[in-house]
Structure formats: C-alpha cells, structure tokens
C-alpha cells in the first residue's frame, strides 16, 4: 500500500447517507473521499475528472442506476493502458436484502463485492481496504447469504452459463479444490492451511482459476461456483 490515502468515491442519491459515510471515511488517516455523486450519470462524469481507487455504489438511484454506472466505469477502466492507476478502479455495491436482483446484476457487471447499507462502520472501512488490496472477499458470510438468496436466479440456462460449465470442467483436480474453498468464502491463508500448501502456491492456483474462468476477481468466481452448482445453498 502506498503512503497516500486510498481515494474513495461515494455514489448515493441520499445526501444524508453520503454525509455519514464521508465523515466516517475521512476520519481514517489512510482513507479520503475524493468525489461524491447523487446518481450514476453524475458518478461517471465525476470519475472522468477525478481519479478514485474504490467506488461505494448504491444500486437503486433515479436516472442512471448503479448497475449501468458500474458497467460504464469498469468498461472505461478496462480500456486504460496496463499499469495505469485508472485501470485499477474497484466498485463495492451498497445493497439491502430486498434488492437481491440489483446486487446480483451489479456483481455480474464487475463489482468487487456486496456491502449491506446498515453494515457496522468497521465492516465498511474494512471492505474499502480489502478491495483496494485486490482481494474481493468482503464479509464472506454476507456475500454467501446474499448469493444463497439469489441462487435460483443464477441457475437459469444461458450461453454464459454453458461457458462457465466448460470453464469449470477445465480446472485441474487441485484447482477445483481451491475453487470450492474460494466459493465457501475462505481467504488464501485459510485455504493454504486447509490444503497444507504455501500461501504463494495458493495465490498461483487462484490466478490460474480466475484466468480459466475469465473471472475479474474472487466474487465473480464465487458467482460462477453457484451458477454451475459447484457449491449449493
């Protein structure tokens, strides 16, 4: 991690919610709010001018919602040259349990995790730091509960699902073991301990798994595990 604070953008149509999050985030020496927006369109415009590392994105907003904004922001990030700061943008979706389909769509659009809007402050701060480090395992119990809730939506046959099944079939037996433990919410050190491997070896396996699954990060890998029945609710 660099000495400069992690740059955070807040996107939520409720000014009071943004204000609360901003006070909390700016109270941390390693975090700084660099942009705020009240809807997706405003967010896309603001982040074209200001560089952020992590975006906290509400899913349901008037005008352009969080799903379309996430897609646009991450498409722009993906088009940046390798190594560019702007290519590393991460999105964390703010959701509530009654918006499962929105949260699922945002994750499928490339967001790096779910966070419940009423999560404790330390969980919100931890999520920002975790995603910035490049690890998408945010509150595995929350992610798993939400995924179990939406599992029926994931099982719908589609060309994407067929590709996912083929990709899972291409995993080696050891990769399949690691993939299953990722889907159960285990971190790299926990997987290393369970399979009696070094953490570096687990990291290598995770890299191969994400590449074979064409998954942007661990959360998308978990999504594929539910979609293909590798893990079930």
C-alpha positions as CSV (number, residue, x, y, z in Angstrom):
1,X,0.0,0.0,0.0
2,X,1.3,3.5,-0.8
3,X,1.7,6.3,1.7
4,X,-1.0,8.3,0.1
5,X,-4.6,7.7,1.3
6,X,-6.9,5.3,-0.6
7,X,-9.2,7.6,-2.8
8,X,-12.9,6.8,-2.3
9,X,-15.9,8.0,-4.4
10,X,-19.4,7.9,-2.8
11,X,-22.4,7.4,-5.1
12,X,-25.8,7.5,-3.4
13,X,-28.9,9.6,-4.1
14,X,-29.4,10.3,-0.3
15,X,-27.3,13.2,0.8
16,X,-27.5,12.2,4.4
17,X,-26.2,8.8,3.7
18,X,-23.3,10.2,1.7
19,X,-22.6,12.7,4.5
20,X,-22.5,10.0,7.1
21,X,-20.2,7.8,5.0
22,X,-17.9,10.8,4.2
23,X,-17.4,11.7,7.9
24,X,-16.6,8.1,8.7
25,X,-14.2,7.6,5.8
26,X,-12.4,10.9,6.3
27,X,-11.9,10.1,10.0
28,X,-9.4,7.4,8.9
29,X,-5.8,8.5,8.1
30,X,-5.4,6.1,5.2
31,X,-8.8,6.9,3.5
32,X,-10.0,10.0,1.7
33,X,-13.3,10.9,-0.1
34,X,-12.3,12.5,-3.4
35,X,-15.7,12.5,-5.2
36,X,-19.5,12.4,-4.4
37,X,-22.4,11.8,-6.8
38,X,-26.1,11.6,-6.4
39,X,-26.7,9.2,-9.4
40,X,-24.9,7.1,-11.9
41,X,-24.6,9.7,-14.6
42,X,-23.1,12.2,-12.2
43,X,-20.7,9.5,-11.0
44,X,-19.5,8.7,-14.5
45,X,-18.9,12.4,-15.1
46,X,-17.1,13.0,-11.8
47,X,-14.8,10.0,-12.2
48,X,-13.9,11.1,-15.7
49,X,-12.3,14.1,-14.0
50,X,-11.1,12.8,-10.6
51,X,-9.1,9.6,-10.0
52,X,-10.5,7.2,-7.4
53,X,-9.4,3.8,-6.2
54,X,-12.7,2.5,-4.8
55,X,-16.3,3.5,-5.5
56,X,-19.1,2.8,-3.0
57,X,-22.1,2.5,-5.3
58,X,-25.7,2.5,-4.3
59,X,-27.6,0.2,-6.8
60,X,-31.0,1.9,-6.9
61,X,-31.0,5.6,-7.9
62,X,-33.1,7.8,-10.2
63,X,-31.8,8.3,-13.7
64,X,-28.8,6.1,-14.4
65,X,-28.8,3.3,-11.7
66,X,-25.7,1.8,-10.0
67,X,-25.7,-1.2,-12.4
68,X,-25.3,0.8,-15.5
69,X,-22.8,3.2,-13.8
70,X,-20.7,0.2,-12.6
71,X,-20.7,-1.2,-16.2
72,X,-19.6,2.1,-17.7
73,X,-17.0,2.9,-15.1
74,X,-15.4,-0.6,-15.3
75,X,-15.6,-0.7,-19.1
76,X,-13.6,2.6,-19.1
77,X,-11.2,1.2,-16.6
78,X,-10.7,-1.9,-18.7
79,X,-9.8,0.2,-21.7
80,X,-7.0,2.0,-19.9
81,X,-3.3,1.0,-20.6
82,X,-2.0,-1.7,-18.4
83,X,-0.4,-0.3,-15.2
84,X,-2.5,2.9,-15.4
85,X,-3.9,4.0,-12.0
86,X,-7.3,4.4,-13.7
87,X,-7.3,0.7,-14.8
88,X,-7.4,-0.4,-11.2
89,X,-10.8,1.1,-10.2
90,X,-12.8,-1.2,-7.9
91,X,-16.6,-0.9,-7.2
92,X,-18.3,-2.0,-4.0
93,X,-22.1,-2.3,-4.2
94,X,-24.2,-1.0,-1.4
95,X,-27.4,-3.0,-1.1
96,X,-30.2,-4.2,1.1
97,X,-31.6,-7.7,1.2
98,X,-34.8,-6.6,-0.6
99,X,-32.7,-5.7,-3.7
100,X,-31.0,-9.0,-4.4
101,X,-31.5,-8.9,-8.1
102,X,-30.0,-5.4,-8.3
103,X,-27.0,-6.6,-6.3
104,X,-26.6,-9.7,-8.5
105,X,-26.7,-7.6,-11.7
106,X,-24.1,-5.2,-10.3
107,X,-21.7,-8.1,-9.4
108,X,-22.2,-9.5,-12.9
109,X,-21.3,-6.1,-14.2
110,X,-17.9,-6.4,-12.4
111,X,-18.4,-5.0,-8.9
112,X,-15.9,-6.4,-6.4
113,X,-18.4,-7.2,-3.6
114,X,-21.5,-6.6,-1.7
115,X,-21.9,-4.5,1.4
116,X,-25.1,-4.1,3.3
117,X,-26.1,-0.4,3.8
118,X,-26.5,-1.0,7.5
119,X,-23.2,-2.8,7.9
120,X,-21.2,-1.8,11.0
121,X,-18.7,1.1,10.4
122,X,-15.6,-1.2,10.8
123,X,-17.0,-3.6,8.1
124,X,-17.5,-0.7,5.7
125,X,-13.9,0.6,6.3
126,X,-12.5,-3.0,6.1
127,X,-14.3,-3.5,2.8
128,X,-12.7,-0.5,1.2
129,X,-9.2,-1.6,2.3
130,X,-9.8,-5.2,1.3
131,X,-11.0,-4.3,-2.2
132,X,-8.2,-1.8,-2.6
133,X,-5.6,-4.5,-1.9
134,X,-7.2,-6.5,-4.7
135,X,-9.0,-9.2,-2.6
136,X,-12.7,-9.3,-3.2
137,X,-13.6,-11.5,-0.2
138,X,-15.8,-9.0,1.6
139,X,-17.6,-10.3,4.7
140,X,-17.9,-13.8,3.2
141,X,-20.9,-14.6,5.4
142,X,-22.8,-11.6,4.0
143,X,-21.8,-12.4,0.4
144,X,-22.7,-16.1,0.9
145,X,-26.1,-15.3,2.5
146,X,-26.9,-13.0,-0.4
147,X,-25.8,-15.5,-3.0
148,X,-27.8,-18.2,-1.4
149,X,-30.8,-15.9,-1.6
150,X,-30.3,-15.3,-5.3
151,X,-29.0,-18.8,-6.3
152,X,-32.3,-19.7,-8.1
153,X,-31.7,-16.6,-10.4
154,X,-28.2,-17.9,-11.2
155,X,-29.3,-21.3,-12.4
156,X,-31.2,-20.1,-15.5
157,X,-29.7,-21.8,-18.6
158,X,-27.9,-19.3,-20.8
159,X,-24.9,-19.2,-23.2
160,X,-22.9,-17.6,-20.4
161,X,-23.8,-20.5,-18.0
162,X,-22.7,-23.0,-20.7
163,X,-19.3,-21.2,-21.0
164,X,-19.0,-21.3,-17.2
165,X,-19.6,-25.0,-17.0
166,X,-17.0,-25.6,-19.7
167,X,-14.5,-23.4,-17.9
168,X,-15.1,-25.2,-14.6
169,X,-14.5,-28.6,-16.4
170,X,-11.1,-27.3,-17.5
171,X,-9.9,-26.9,-13.9
172,X,-7.3,-29.5,-12.6
173,X,-8.4,-31.5,-9.5
174,X,-6.2,-29.3,-7.3
175,X,-7.6,-26.1,-8.8
176,X,-11.1,-27.5,-8.3
177,X,-10.4,-28.0,-4.6
178,X,-9.1,-24.4,-4.3
179,X,-12.1,-23.1,-6.3
180,X,-14.5,-24.8,-4.0
181,X,-12.8,-23.3,-0.9
182,X,-12.9,-19.8,-2.5
183,X,-16.6,-20.3,-3.1
184,X,-17.0,-21.2,0.6
185,X,-15.5,-17.8,1.5
186,X,-12.1,-18.9,2.6
187,X,-9.1,-16.5,2.3
188,X,-5.8,-17.5,0.8
189,X,-4.2,-18.2,4.2
190,X,-7.2,-20.3,5.3
191,X,-7.0,-22.3,2.0
192,X,-3.3,-22.8,2.5
193,X,-3.9,-24.2,6.0
194,X,-6.7,-26.5,4.9
195,X,-4.8,-28.0,1.9
196,X,-1.3,-27.9,3.5
197,X,0.0,-25.7,0.8
198,X,2.1,-22.5,1.0
199,X,0.3,-19.2,0.6
200,X,2.3,-18.5,-2.6
201,X,1.1,-21.7,-4.1
202,X,-2.5,-20.9,-3.3
203,X,-2.0,-17.5,-4.8
204,X,-0.7,-19.1,-8.0
205,X,-3.7,-21.5,-8.1
206,X,-6.1,-18.6,-7.6
207,X,-4.6,-16.7,-10.5
208,X,-4.9,-19.8,-12.8
209,X,-8.5,-20.3,-11.7
210,X,-9.5,-16.7,-12.4
211,X,-7.9,-16.8,-15.8
212,X,-9.6,-20.1,-16.8
213,X,-13.0,-18.9,-15.6
214,X,-12.4,-15.5,-17.2
215,X,-13.4,-14.0,-13.8
216,X,-12.4,-10.5,-12.9
217,X,-12.0,-11.3,-9.2
218,X,-12.9,-13.7,-6.5
219,X,-16.5,-12.5,-6.2
220,X,-17.1,-13.4,-9.8
221,X,-15.5,-16.7,-9.2
222,X,-18.0,-17.3,-6.3
223,X,-20.8,-16.3,-8.6
224,X,-19.7,-19.0,-11.2
225,X,-19.5,-21.6,-8.4
226,X,-23.1,-21.0,-7.5
227,X,-24.1,-20.8,-11.2
228,X,-22.5,-24.1,-12.0
229,X,-23.6,-26.0,-8.9
230,X,-20.0,-26.4,-7.5
231,X,-21.5,-25.1,-4.3
232,X,-25.2,-25.1,-3.5
233,X,-27.3,-23.1,-1.0
